[in-house]
Amino acid sequence: MEEGGYLMPHCGPASWRSQVLQGMLWVATLTGVPATVYVLAINSRGITRPATVLAILLAAVVVLVTFSRRWPFTLRAAILIGIAYTGGVLTVLYYGFVLGSGLLMLLVVVLCGLFFGRTWLWAALLVTGGTLVSIAWLHVTGVMATQRLDLLDLSQGPNVVRVTLAYLVLAGTIAVSVSFIVRHIERSLQESSEALARYEAERLGRTEAEAAHKESEQIYRHLVENINDVIYAMDEQGVFTYLSPAVKAHSGYTPAELIGRVFSDFIYEQDRLRLLHQFETILGGHLEPCEFRIVIKSGDIRWVRSASRPLYQDERVVGLQGVYIDITDKKELEEQLRQAYKMEAMGTLASGIAHEFNNLLSAILGFTDLTQRTMPLDSPARANLQHVLQAGERAKDLVQQILAFSRQTDPRREPLSLSQVIQDMVILLRASLPTTIDLRLDLSKETGTILANATQLHQILMNLCSNAEYAMRDTGGILEIGVDTVEADATPAGSHPTLEPGPWVRLTVRDTGAGIAADIVDRIFDPFFTTKGSGEGTGLGLAIVHGIVTSHSGAITVASQAGEGTTYTLYFPQLLDRAVVARAKPVEALSPSTSKGRILFVDDEEMLARLGQQMLEHLGYEVVTHTRSLEALAAFQAAPDAFDLVIADQTMPVMTGELLVQELRRLRPDIPIILCTGFSYRMTPEKVQALGIDALVMKPAMMQELGVVMQRVFAQRAGQLPPRENAKTPGAASPKPVC
């Protein structure tokens, strides 16, 4: 209800007014029904009197309202007040003025105050007072008369005034009391309602907060339990107190198996001290991610990267929490990339060394060959020189291996069946292995072809089998060689980072020897690295294998553990729809020279220039030598037609052999030219052909080899030999170069 006293409906069944109304209805029912029965009993003959009928109707209405709780509060309260007012009027009329005014009229005032507030209370007081005055006036005027049960004679005016004033005083006092009680009740109920509303709001707020917290906790728990990375917590002693379920996929351990154990028990031994120091550093507040190795349940070693921070309680460090991820695949890719960079750097160094060594070998082999030719066949010195030549040839092969490692050579490649190449080597392989080693082959016939050099494939297989024989020399074992076809997927980490998606021919060489220790397995492809004793190995075998495989656009991996053998896996790109071609090559012999010619020989090494002059003169040619390319160009420019052929070195100061060839071609387009080089990675067949070079000779070249090349160039120029592979050379240059 408002402060001004206006009607404020309280129709809710829980309101205090509804409760009071229901209680009064029950009282009226319990008292009114027996009273009605009593009236009917003592007035059985006058049951049809209007007053009796009205009393029966009022009692029926009270009963009806009592049991009709679904009716609106205002309607039920108005009906009860109306019944009380009607009963009061009837009581005054039939039983006396004082009794009616003292009971039911006062009840009307009280009910209006209780149910509808102070405004209706004072209105009821005026209405009931006016009703009594009206009835009294009717008595005074004689219009009507009540039974003579009153204590006063209402026919006298003063008595009417006294009764009316007494009623108003009594009713007013009761009205003030009821108004005070109602106001106090309303204030108390309002305060209680406000307190209840605050409590309900707080309860709802707490409920919503708890629901939000529970939902947030569920989301967080779902995130923690389903994330692929491992979330962990440990105390200040390094004991695990929590681990997310992802740890099982990473390590094989369940969280229950690790909680309560010290983290350092699972760190790889070589990283343990560093990690313990890092743990103390993090507890001190220094936050820095770290990478280390762990030992998982299966015994394997995995690389992980961890990031953590301290846990505080009352400004005191009580532990740390963090997350770690598995970076083993990333580490392997980084190692392969580092190995590739290292091999490339070593290749550059090796190519430079090989070039200088080729010049030395050219002089050693050339002068030895010339000297040997001047000695009698039965001379001991001639035999000694033959040993020098043999050693020189071995050194020449070593240089070729270095160049193969550095990928500076460009051997001829052709479509080959890898299974067939291995099958051709079986007899040689079995002869090189002791009987304690069982050689087993698993060669698929459906592997197709690869573009490769057969000699280099032999070299790969011999080096790998030699290492396997050394590993099983004392104990014996099994050597397995397999060839099959695999499909590389699109993810680099799936097999090897250099393998593009598509078909690959896979060569597998597996032994059951002693294996390779984990701390050196990353170094086995390094040049000159070996675990063999002095005089048992050069340390170039696997480096050469690596160089050959990568030069074929392939890849090589190794899997080994100490005591469990070693497996090398090599991948070569498969050729589709390419036939296997014969590998037989014609052997050309030096025929006696029947013609003379004048040769311009250019090499910046004076020793090699002198060697070239002697070799060519021994073959019957007239030779003009120069050690400076500019001087040679000037001599040629002075008399271009005086020379029948030019032999020039590629690597020379000021003007390289390539530039010299271009100048010579400008002066005389038809001059035959032979270019000599220690390695040909810059001189591709396409470039040689574009420059019009007739032949490319690899150093060190023996007199026999050089003489054959010269005869072939002259014959091809004379039209006695067709150009090789029927290739055409642009411009006026010579035909396809002879290599």
JOVENDA-V60399 format. One record per run of one state. SS is the DSSP state (@ for helix, = for strand, . for the rest). FROM is the first residue (numbers start at 1). TO is the last residue. If there is no record, write none. Layout:
# JOVENDA-V60399
ss:SS from:FROM to:TO
ss:SS from:FROM to:TO
This chain:
# JOVENDA-V60399
ss:. from:1 to:15
ss:@ from:16 to:42
ss:. from:43 to:43
ss:@ from:44 to:46
ss:. from:47 to:49
ss:@ from:50 to:66
ss:. from:67 to:72
ss:@ from:73 to:95
ss:. from:96 to:96
ss:@ from:97 to:102
ss:. from:103 to:103
ss:@ from:104 to:116
ss:. from:117 to:117
ss:@ from:118 to:141
ss:. from:142 to:156
ss:@ from:157 to:226
ss:. from:227 to:229
ss:= from:230 to:235
ss:. from:236 to:238
ss:= from:239 to:243
ss:. from:244 to:246
ss:@ from:247 to:251
ss:. from:252 to:254
ss:@ from:255 to:258
ss:. from:259 to:261
ss:= from:262 to:262
ss:@ from:263 to:266
ss:= from:267 to:267
ss:. from:268 to:268
ss:@ from:269 to:283
ss:. from:284 to:289
ss:= from:290 to:295
ss:. from:296 to:300
ss:= from:301 to:313
ss:. from:314 to:315
ss:= from:316 to:326
ss:. from:327 to:327
ss:@ from:328 to:373
ss:. from:374 to:379
ss:@ from:380 to:406
ss:. from:407 to:413
ss:= from:414 to:416
ss:. from:417 to:417
ss:@ from:418 to:432
ss:. from:433 to:436
ss:= from:437 to:443
ss:. from:444 to:448
ss:= from:449 to:452
ss:. from:453 to:453
ss:@ from:454 to:471
ss:. from:472 to:476
ss:= from:477 to:488
ss:. from:489 to:491
ss:@ from:492 to:494
ss:. from:495 to:501
ss:= from:502 to:511
ss:. from:512 to:520
ss:@ from:521 to:523
ss:. from:524 to:540
ss:@ from:541 to:551
ss:. from:552 to:554
ss:= from:555 to:560
ss:. from:561 to:565
ss:= from:566 to:575
ss:. from:576 to:597
ss:= from:598 to:602
ss:. from:603 to:605
ss:@ from:606 to:618
ss:. from:619 to:621
ss:= from:622 to:626
ss:. from:627 to:628
ss:@ from:629 to:638
ss:. from:639 to:639
ss:@ from:640 to:642
ss:. from:643 to:644
ss:= from:645 to:649
ss:. from:650 to:656
ss:@ from:657 to:667
ss:. from:668 to:671
ss:= from:672 to:677
ss:. from:678 to:684
ss:@ from:685 to:691
ss:. from:692 to:694
ss:= from:695 to:698
ss:. from:699 to:702
ss:@ from:703 to:717
ss:. from:718 to:723
ss:@ from:724 to:726
ss:. from:727 to:737
ss:= from:738 to:738
ss:. from:739 to:739
